Amino acid sequence: MANESSLVFAGIAPHPPIMVPEVGREALPQVRRSIDGMAELTERVIDSGATSVILISPHAPLDVSAFVAYPGPNVFGDFSGFRAPSVQLEAPVDTELLDAISDSALASDYEVIKLSRNELDHGTAVPLYFLHRNGWAGDVVALGYSFLANEDHLRFGQCIRKAVDALGRRVAFIASGDLSHRLKPEAPAGFNPTAHVFDEEVVDAIRSNSPEKIIKIDPELRRIAGECGYRSMLVALGAAHGLPHACDLLSYESPFGVGYLVAQITTTKMGDSDTHDRDPNRRVFVSNDEDVTGLARKTVETYIQTGSRIEAPQITSTLLASRAACFVSLKTRAGELRGCIGTIEPTEDTLAEELIVNAINACTRDPRFPPVSRSELDGLFYSVDVLSTPEPALFEELDPLVYGVIVEDTKGIRRGLLLPDIEGVKTAQHQVEIATRKAGIPIDEATRLFRFCVQRFRETGSA
């Protein structure tokens, strides 16, 4: 078997409290990629079948020569230190697993000290908040790393793995930590012009599916970066040692001069996306209409190479001659999103003209990505979603496999849209929450819901 371990997922999560809606408030749009990344990470933890999650944080009360753990039977967290005392969380501790980890560590001459408090630090509370918010429920083991050598953290991770496998229950491991704290002049730890290299090396290790590169990062570069997640990642890498690499970059951003990374290191659920379009339970079926996707490709390639917008072609397609809103998506050969822009309502006379405008915006104006460069063109694939006219809907009339959703405030000013049949979005609640965040609408504010269908066109061979 590819993976006979009971460690069924390992990943990396950021922990800025500003991601929590009640803390971040008006700043939420700046960390939306991380928020959505945590929703995806949680979905993968759920899909792995993990009944317990181990979290390790750099902000627990650390010990110089020992690892630390929050005691049971329950742990508690709140964000009163960040002006949101009403946001509270609680989780049962998997005391059997914690004892097994302590025994396994002791056998390798490492000590796990149980803390005298069970109120979680924010490095643990933030990832746990998003696990709960996005539907995972189970026991936790909350740890803090030490100031021992890097090799000791790798070995401690291996001790954790032995304990997990000995118990035989399905467990996920999440390394909590932020990357460089010195990416911008306004960053809380100051600015260093070299600090970005640390983040780039970590991101490259994930993107290239070579997590062992993280172990080899120059210690001086770590010092320059002022990071707080490296030792957490080492423990995760030690725990995942020998398991199949299944790295996936779910999100990376640095809006405030601190690098926030959401990533997967390994999981038992690889390969599901390869059969995504053949799953009979999926309701948005993908087709290849070269008139549609070809127009998207020609538009982007012409604009990037010449700076000119193409004229709408002589239309022979009834669909392209119709008037409709659409979304144009660009992805890399590895299946990573490279740009996606669309319209909720048509603004042009024909779908062909609508598609041209949105394709140019997708390759140049998606705020999540830099403009596409000429060197990237050969590695891009295109898809187009053509939207039906949105209709008012009640929550119970939503189905994320069938309908996209639009969430709108009662004044009709702020609107957020999520397309249907998105990987990892399985419930109407999850779909609405994502669309609400995209709109920048507070969770407790009244909203109106609309639903729509799509015709999805994708180039042959695209991910």
C-alpha positions as CSV (number, residue, x, y, z in Angstrom):
1,M,0.0,0.0,0.0
2,A,1.1,3.6,-0.7
3,N,0.4,4.6,2.9
4,E,0.0,2.1,5.7
5,S,0.4,4.7,8.5
6,S,-2.3,5.9,10.7
7,L,-1.0,9.4,10.1
8,V,-3.4,10.3,7.3
9,F,-2.7,14.0,6.8
10,A,0.1,16.5,7.5
11,G,-0.1,20.1,6.7
12,I,1.0,23.7,7.5
13,A,-1.3,26.5,8.8
14,P,-0.8,30.2,9.6
15,H,-2.1,31.7,12.8
16,P,-2.7,35.5,12.5
17,P,-5.7,36.3,14.6
18,I,-6.7,38.9,12.0
19,M,-8.0,35.9,10.0
20,V,-10.8,35.4,12.5
21,P,-13.7,37.5,11.2
22,E,-14.6,39.0,14.6
23,V,-11.0,40.1,15.0
24,G,-10.1,41.1,11.4
25,R,-13.4,42.9,10.5
26,E,-12.6,45.3,7.7
27,A,-9.2,43.8,7.1
28,L,-10.6,40.4,6.1
29,P,-10.4,40.9,2.4
30,Q,-6.6,41.2,2.7
31,V,-6.4,37.7,4.2
32,R,-9.1,36.1,2.2
33,R,-6.8,33.7,0.4
34,S,-5.6,32.3,3.8
35,I,-9.2,32.0,5.0
36,D,-10.2,30.1,1.9
37,G,-7.0,28.0,2.2
38,M,-7.9,26.9,5.7
39,A,-11.4,25.9,4.4
40,E,-9.7,23.7,1.9
41,L,-7.2,22.3,4.4
42,T,-10.1,21.4,6.7
43,E,-11.9,19.7,3.9
44,R,-8.9,17.5,3.3
45,V,-8.5,16.7,7.0
46,I,-12.2,15.6,7.0
47,D,-11.7,13.6,3.8
48,S,-8.7,11.8,5.4
49,G,-11.0,10.5,8.1
50,A,-8.9,11.9,10.9
51,T,-10.6,11.6,14.3
52,S,-7.9,13.4,16.1
53,V,-5.6,16.3,15.1
54,I,-2.2,17.1,16.6
55,L,-1.3,20.8,16.5
56,I,2.1,22.2,17.3
57,S,2.6,25.9,17.9
58,P,5.5,28.3,18.4
59,H,3.5,30.4,20.9
60,A,2.8,27.8,23.6
61,P,4.8,28.5,26.9
62,L,8.0,26.9,25.5
63,D,10.7,25.0,27.4
64,V,14.4,25.2,26.5
65,S,15.1,21.4,26.5
66,A,11.7,19.8,26.4
67,F,8.5,19.7,24.3
68,V,5.3,20.9,26.0
69,A,1.6,19.8,25.8
70,Y,-1.6,21.3,27.0
71,P,-3.3,18.9,29.5
72,G,-6.8,17.4,29.3
73,P,-9.5,16.6,29.5
74,N,-10.4,19.7,27.5
75,V,-8.6,22.7,26.1
76,F,-10.1,26.2,25.7
77,G,-9.4,29.2,23.6
78,D,-10.7,32.7,23.1
79,F,-9.6,35.9,21.4
80,S,-10.2,38.3,24.3
81,G,-6.6,39.4,23.8
82,F,-7.5,40.5,20.3
83,R,-10.7,42.5,21.1
84,A,-13.0,39.6,20.4
85,P,-13.8,38.0,23.8
86,S,-17.1,36.5,22.5
87,V,-15.2,34.2,20.1
88,Q,-14.5,31.1,22.1
89,L,-13.7,27.5,21.4
90,E,-13.3,24.2,23.2
91,A,-12.0,20.7,22.3
92,P,-11.5,17.4,24.1
93,V,-7.9,16.3,24.4
94,D,-7.0,12.8,23.1
95,T,-5.3,11.9,26.3
96,E,-4.5,8.4,25.2
97,L,-2.7,9.7,22.2
98,L,-0.9,12.4,24.3
99,D,0.3,9.7,26.7
100,A,1.5,7.5,23.8
101,I,3.4,10.5,22.3
102,S,5.0,11.2,25.8
103,D,6.0,7.5,26.1
104,S,7.4,7.3,22.6
105,A,9.4,10.5,23.1
106,L,10.8,9.3,26.4
107,A,12.0,6.1,24.7
108,S,14.1,8.4,22.5
109,D,15.3,10.6,25.5
110,Y,12.9,13.5,24.9
111,E,10.6,14.8,27.5
112,V,7.1,16.1,27.0
113,I,6.1,18.4,29.9
114,K,2.4,18.9,30.6
115,L,1.6,22.6,31.1
116,S,-0.2,23.8,34.1
117,R,-2.8,25.6,32.0
118,N,-5.3,24.5,29.3
119,E,-6.0,27.9,27.8
120,L,-4.6,27.8,24.3
121,D,-2.2,30.3,22.7
122,H,-3.2,31.9,19.5
123,G,-0.8,29.8,17.5
124,T,-3.0,26.8,18.3
125,A,-6.4,28.6,18.7
126,V,-6.4,30.1,15.2
127,P,-6.0,26.8,13.2
128,L,-8.3,25.1,15.6
129,Y,-10.9,27.8,15.1
130,F,-10.9,27.3,11.4
131,L,-11.0,23.5,11.7
132,H,-14.2,23.9,13.8
133,R,-15.6,26.6,11.6
134,N,-15.3,24.5,8.5
135,G,-16.8,21.4,9.9
136,W,-14.2,19.2,11.5
137,A,-15.0,17.9,15.0
138,G,-12.7,15.6,17.0
139,D,-10.1,15.3,19.7
140,V,-6.9,17.3,19.7
141,V,-3.4,17.1,21.1
142,A,-1.9,20.6,21.4
143,L,1.9,20.8,21.6
144,G,4.7,23.3,21.7
145,Y,8.2,22.8,20.3
146,S,11.5,23.3,22.1
147,F,14.8,25.1,21.6
148,L,16.6,21.9,20.9
149,A,18.5,21.4,17.6
150,N,16.7,21.0,14.3
151,E,17.6,17.3,14.2
152,D,15.8,16.8,17.6
153,H,12.6,18.3,16.2
154,L,12.7,15.9,13.2
155,R,13.3,13.0,15.6
156,F,10.5,14.2,17.9
157,G,8.2,14.1,14.8
158,Q,9.2,10.5,14.2
159,C,8.3,9.8,17.9
160,I,4.9,11.2,17.2
161,R,4.5,9.0,14.2
162,K,5.4,5.9,16.1
163,A,2.8,6.8,18.8
164,V,0.1,7.3,16.1
165,D,0.9,4.1,14.4
166,A,1.0,2.2,17.6
167,L,-2.6,3.3,18.5
168,G,-3.8,2.7,15.0
169,R,-6.4,5.5,14.9
170,R,-6.5,8.0,12.0
171,V,-4.7,11.2,13.0
172,A,-3.8,14.4,11.2
173,F,-0.9,16.7,12.1
174,I,-0.9,20.4,11.5
175,A,2.2,22.6,12.0
176,S,1.2,26.1,13.0
177,G,3.6,28.8,12.0
178,D,4.0,32.0,10.0
179,L,6.9,32.5,7.6
180,S,9.0,35.7,7.4
181,H,8.0,38.6,9.6
182,R,10.1,41.1,7.7
183,L,8.7,41.3,4.2
184,K,7.6,45.0,4.2
185,P,8.8,48.2,5.8
186,E,5.6,48.3,7.9
187,A,6.0,44.7,9.0
188,P,5.8,44.3,12.8
189,A,9.4,42.9,13.0
190,G,10.8,45.5,10.7
191,F,12.1,45.1,7.1
192,N,14.9,43.0,5.6
193,P,15.3,43.0,1.8
194,T,16.5,39.4,1.9
195,A,13.7,38.0,4.1
196,H,11.5,37.1,1.1
197,V,14.0,34.4,0.0
198,F,13.0,32.3,3.1
199,D,9.4,32.3,2.0
200,E,10.3,31.6,-1.6
201,E,12.4,28.6,-0.6
202,V,9.6,27.2,1.6
203,V,7.0,27.8,-1.2
204,D,9.3,26.2,-3.8
205,A,9.7,23.1,-1.6
206,I,5.9,22.7,-1.5
207,R,5.4,23.5,-5.2
208,S,8.1,21.1,-6.3
209,N,6.8,18.3,-4.0
210,S,10.2,18.3,-2.3
211,P,9.5,19.0,1.4
212,E,13.0,17.9,2.4
213,K,14.3,21.1,0.9
214,I,12.8,22.9,4.0
215,I,15.2,21.0,6.2
216,K,18.2,22.3,4.3
217,I,17.3,26.0,4.4
218,D,20.2,28.2,5.6
219,P,20.0,29.0,9.3
220,E,21.2,32.5,8.7
221,L,18.3,33.0,6.2
222,R,15.9,31.9,8.9
223,R,17.4,34.4,11.3
224,I,17.1,37.2,8.8
225,A,13.4,36.3,8.1
226,G,12.4,36.4,11.7
227,E,10.1,33.4,11.1
228,C,8.1,31.5,13.7
229,G,7.1,28.4,11.9
230,Y,10.3,26.6,11.0
231,R,10.5,24.2,14.0
232,S,6.8,23.4,13.7
233,M,7.4,22.4,10.1
234,L,10.4,20.3,11.1
235,V,8.3,18.3,13.5
236,A,5.6,17.8,10.8
237,L,8.3,16.6,8.3
238,G,9.6,14.2,10.9
239,A,6.1,12.8,11.5
240,A,5.6,12.4,7.7
241,H,9.0,10.9,7.1
242,G,8.7,7.9,4.8
243,L,5.1,8.7,3.7
244,P,4.5,9.5,0.0
245,H,5.1,13.2,-0.7
246,A,1.8,14.8,-1.7
247,C,2.6,18.5,-1.3
248,D,0.0,21.1,-2.4
249,L,0.2,24.8,-2.0
250,L,-3.3,25.9,-0.9
251,S,-2.5,29.5,-0.4
252,Y,0.3,32.0,0.3
253,E,0.1,35.7,0.9
254,S,1.8,38.4,2.8
255,P,-0.5,41.4,3.1
256,F,1.0,42.9,6.2
257,G,4.7,41.9,5.7
258,V,4.3,38.5,7.3
259,G,4.1,35.3,5.2
260,Y,1.0,33.2,5.6
261,L,1.2,29.7,4.2
262,V,-1.5,27.0,4.0
263,A,-0.1,23.8,2.6
264,Q,-0.5,20.1,2.5
265,I,2.5,17.8,3.0
266,T,1.0,14.4,2.8
267,T,-2.5,12.8,2.7
268,T,-4.1,9.5,2.0
269,K,-6.6,11.2,-0.3
270,M,-4.5,11.8,-3.4
271,G,-5.9,11.1,-6.8
272,D,-9.6,11.9,-6.2
273,S,-9.4,15.0,-8.5
274,D,-8.2,12.8,-11.3
275,T,-11.7,11.2,-11.5
276,H,-13.6,14.3,-10.5
277,D,-15.4,14.7,-13.8
278,R,-16.4,11.0,-13.9
279,D,-18.1,11.0,-10.5
280,P,-21.8,10.5,-11.1
281,N,-22.7,12.5,-8.1
282,R,-21.2,15.6,-9.6
283,R,-23.8,17.7,-11.5
284,V,-21.8,20.3,-13.5
285,F,-20.5,18.3,-16.4
286,V,-17.5,19.6,-18.3
287,S,-17.4,19.8,-22.1
288,N,-14.9,21.0,-24.6
289,D,-16.1,23.7,-27.0
290,E,-13.1,24.9,-28.9
291,D,-15.0,28.0,-30.0
292,V,-15.4,29.0,-26.4
293,T,-12.1,28.0,-24.8
294,G,-10.1,28.8,-28.0
295,L,-11.4,32.3,-27.8
296,A,-10.3,32.6,-24.2
297,R,-6.8,31.4,-25.2
298,K,-6.5,33.6,-28.2
299,T,-7.6,36.6,-26.2
300,V,-5.0,36.1,-23.5
301,E,-2.1,35.2,-25.7
302,T,-2.8,38.2,-28.0
303,Y,-3.1,40.6,-25.2
304,I,0.0,39.5,-23.3
305,Q,2.2,39.3,-26.4
306,T,1.0,42.6,-28.1
307,G,-1.0,44.5,-25.5
308,S,-3.9,44.6,-27.9
309,R,-7.5,43.4,-27.4
310,I,-8.7,41.2,-30.2
311,E,-11.9,42.0,-32.0
312,A,-14.9,39.7,-31.5
313,P,-14.7,37.0,-34.2
314,Q,-17.3,36.3,-36.8
315,I,-19.7,34.4,-34.7
316,T,-21.0,31.1,-35.9
317,S,-21.8,29.7,-32.4
318,T,-25.3,30.3,-31.1
319,L,-23.9,30.3,-27.6
320,L,-21.3,33.0,-28.3
321,A,-23.9,35.1,-30.0
322,S,-26.1,35.1,-26.9
323,R,-25.9,37.6,-24.1
324,A,-24.7,36.0,-20.9
325,A,-22.3,36.6,-17.9
326,C,-19.3,34.3,-17.6
327,F,-16.1,33.6,-15.7
328,V,-12.8,32.8,-17.3
329,S,-10.3,30.7,-15.3
330,L,-6.6,30.2,-16.1
331,K,-4.7,27.2,-14.5
332,T,-1.2,25.9,-14.7
333,R,-0.4,22.4,-16.0
334,A,-0.2,21.4,-12.3
335,G,-3.8,22.5,-11.8
336,E,-3.0,25.6,-9.8
337,L,-5.2,28.6,-10.3
338,R,-3.5,31.4,-12.1
339,G,-6.3,33.8,-12.5
340,C,-10.1,33.9,-12.5
341,I,-12.4,36.9,-13.2
342,G,-16.0,37.1,-14.3
343,T,-19.2,39.0,-14.3
344,I,-22.4,38.2,-12.3
345,E,-24.6,39.9,-14.9
346,P,-23.7,40.5,-18.6
347,T,-22.2,43.9,-19.5
348,E,-21.5,43.3,-23.2
349,D,-23.9,42.7,-26.2
350,T,-22.7,39.1,-26.8
351,L,-21.0,36.3,-24.8
352,A,-18.1,36.5,-27.2
353,E,-17.4,40.1,-26.2
354,E,-18.1,39.3,-22.5
355,L,-15.6,36.5,-22.6
356,I,-12.9,38.7,-24.2
357,V,-13.2,41.3,-21.5
358,N,-13.1,38.8,-18.7
359,A,-10.2,36.8,-20.2
360,I,-8.1,40.0,-20.3
361,N,-9.1,40.8,-16.7
362,A,-8.3,37.3,-15.5
363,C,-4.8,37.4,-16.9
364,T,-4.0,40.9,-15.7
365,R,-6.3,42.1,-12.9
366,D,-7.0,39.2,-10.5
367,P,-5.8,40.8,-7.3
368,R,-4.5,37.5,-6.0
369,F,-1.9,37.1,-8.7
370,P,0.6,39.2,-10.7
371,P,-0.2,39.7,-14.4
372,V,0.5,36.7,-16.6
373,S,3.9,36.9,-18.4
374,R,4.8,35.8,-21.9
375,S,6.9,32.9,-20.5
376,E,3.9,31.4,-18.8
377,L,1.6,31.2,-21.9
378,D,2.6,27.8,-23.1
379,G,1.8,26.3,-19.6
380,L,-1.7,27.7,-19.2
381,F,-5.0,25.9,-19.7
382,Y,-8.4,27.7,-20.0
383,S,-11.9,27.1,-18.8
384,V,-15.0,29.2,-19.1
385,D,-18.2,29.1,-17.0
386,V,-21.3,30.6,-18.6
387,L,-23.8,31.7,-16.1
388,S,-27.6,31.4,-16.2
389,T,-29.6,34.4,-14.9
390,P,-29.5,34.4,-11.1
391,E,-32.7,33.7,-9.3
392,P,-33.6,34.5,-5.6
393,A,-33.3,31.4,-3.4
394,L,-33.9,30.2,0.1
395,F,-31.0,28.5,1.9
396,E,-32.8,25.1,1.6
397,E,-33.0,25.5,-2.1
398,L,-29.2,25.6,-2.5
399,D,-27.1,22.7,-3.7
400,P,-23.4,23.4,-4.2
401,L,-23.1,20.5,-6.7
402,V,-25.8,22.0,-8.9
403,Y,-26.0,25.7,-8.3
404,G,-23.6,28.6,-7.8
405,V,-24.5,31.0,-5.1
406,I,-24.5,34.8,-4.8
407,V,-24.6,36.4,-1.3
408,E,-25.7,40.0,-1.2
409,D,-26.2,42.5,1.6
410,T,-29.7,43.9,2.0
411,K,-28.7,47.2,0.3
412,G,-27.4,45.3,-2.8
413,I,-23.9,47.0,-2.4
414,R,-21.7,44.1,-1.5
415,R,-21.9,40.8,-3.4
416,G,-19.9,37.6,-3.3
417,L,-20.1,34.7,-5.8
418,L,-19.0,31.1,-5.7
419,L,-19.3,28.9,-8.7
420,P,-20.9,25.4,-8.4
421,D,-19.2,22.1,-8.2
422,I,-16.0,23.4,-6.6
423,E,-13.6,20.8,-5.3
424,G,-13.8,20.7,-1.5
425,V,-17.2,22.5,-1.2
426,K,-19.7,19.9,-0.3
427,T,-22.4,21.7,1.7
428,A,-24.5,24.8,1.2
429,Q,-23.3,26.2,4.5
430,H,-19.7,26.0,3.4
431,Q,-20.6,27.5,0.0
432,V,-22.5,30.4,1.5
433,E,-19.7,31.1,4.1
434,I,-17.1,31.4,1.4
435,A,-19.3,33.7,-0.8
436,T,-20.0,35.8,2.3
437,R,-16.3,36.2,3.1
438,K,-15.6,37.1,-0.5
439,A,-18.3,39.9,-0.3
440,G,-16.7,41.2,2.9
441,I,-20.0,40.9,4.7
442,P,-19.9,40.2,8.5
443,I,-21.2,36.8,9.4
444,D,-24.0,38.1,11.6
445,E,-25.3,40.6,9.0
446,A,-28.5,39.9,7.1
447,T,-28.1,38.8,3.5
448,R,-30.0,37.8,0.4
449,L,-29.3,34.6,-1.5
450,F,-29.4,34.0,-5.3
451,R,-28.6,30.8,-7.2
452,F,-27.6,30.1,-10.8
453,C,-26.5,27.3,-13.0
454,V,-23.4,27.2,-15.3
455,Q,-22.3,25.6,-18.6
456,R,-18.6,24.7,-18.0
457,F,-16.2,24.5,-20.9
458,R,-12.6,23.3,-20.4
459,E,-9.7,22.7,-22.7
460,T,-8.9,19.0,-23.4
461,G,-6.0,17.9,-21.1
462,S,-6.4,20.6,-18.5
463,A,-6.3,19.8,-14.8
